[in-house]
Amino acid sequence: MSIAAVPRGAHLTRRLIQLYVGLALYGASSALLVRAGLGLEPWGVLHQGLAERTGLSIGVVSIIVGAAVLLLWIPLRQRPGLGTVSNVFAVGIAMDGTLALVPDVHGLVAQIAVLVAGVVVNGVATGLYIAARFGPGPRDGLMTGLHLRTGRSVRLVRTLIEVAVVVTGFLLGGSLGVGTVLYALAIGPLAQFFLRVFAVGGEPAGKGTGAGGKRTGAGGKGAVAPAPGDGDTAVTARTPEQAILPQ
């Protein structure tokens, strides 16, 4: 597994700023969901469950899990970018930092407000770091890597991974609730909107381009035949940027 070269060219400074602001906000948004106490995003449920069992902070657990998932890229022959490696560390650090600054929230009204703020900020963060185009997060690349290697649809692979993550996290003591459902329903539309807002160079990230910046299509290089029973009439090799969004 080699690290993809950092892209150069116009808007590089803006893209770097977007990347690290986005990753910091992603960690902060995950911390807000923890403080809301109404349920976490799928991977957050796992991180919290592991934190409960190990005594480590949830941010440190996030870093360890991210690094472990990144190792799974090796047999999948995925190539991480600057954003991939940065994601492993920046999100966990920002999460622990936010938890240290934001106190516990009491009262249902306050909890709902913090929950909604966390989900919206997560959408903003997702749009920022994906539109920067420095590579997907470790968990997103795992989805697309399995999609490409198995020929199964992104929808199926994503669903199976996240169900396994949520169930495992819940059994370990992670928080599953209305916040988990709200996140699942809202993150797709929010991320799609903010991808357009923060797109660099006039084209939304993940639209019609592969991981190396080349266009892909149903009849072009990178197309993957649909697996029987998946319900897709045609499955194109989606970019990691596309895979993070619900299909």
FENJO-V270426 format. One record per backbone hydrogen bond with DSSP energy under -1.0 kcal/mol. CO is the residue of the C=O (numbers start at 1). NH is the residue of the N-H. If there is no record, write none. Layout:
co=[CO:CO]
nh=[NH:NH]
//
This chain:
co=[9:11:12:13:14:15:16:17:18:19:20:21:22:23:24:25:26:27:28:29:30:31:32:33:38:41:42:43:44:45:46:47:48:49:50:51:57:58:59:60:61:62:63:64:65:66:67:70:71:73:74:80:81:82:83:84:86:87:89:90:91:92:93:94:95:96:98:107:108:109:110:111:112:113:114:115:116:117:118:119:120:121:122:123:124:125:126:127:128:130:134:137:138:139:140:141:142:143:144:145:146:147:153:154:155:156:157:158:159:160:161:162:163:164:165:166:167:168:169:170:175:177:178:179:180:181:182:183:186:187:188:189:190:191:192:193:194:204:210:214:220:227:235:236:239:240:242]
nh=[12:15:16:17:18:19:20:21:22:23:24:25:26:27:28:29:30:31:32:33:34:35:36:37:179:45:46:47:48:49:50:51:52:53:54:55:61:62:63:64:65:66:67:68:69:70:71:73:74:78:77:4:85:86:87:88:90:91:93:94:95:96:97:98:99:100:102:111:112:113:114:115:116:117:118:119:120:121:122:123:124:125:126:127:128:129:130:131:132:133:83:141:142:143:144:145:146:147:148:149:150:151:157:158:159:160:161:162:163:164:165:166:167:168:169:170:171:172:174:173:40:181:182:183:184:185:186:187:190:191:192:193:194:195:196:197:198:207:213:210:223:230:224:238:243:244:245]
//
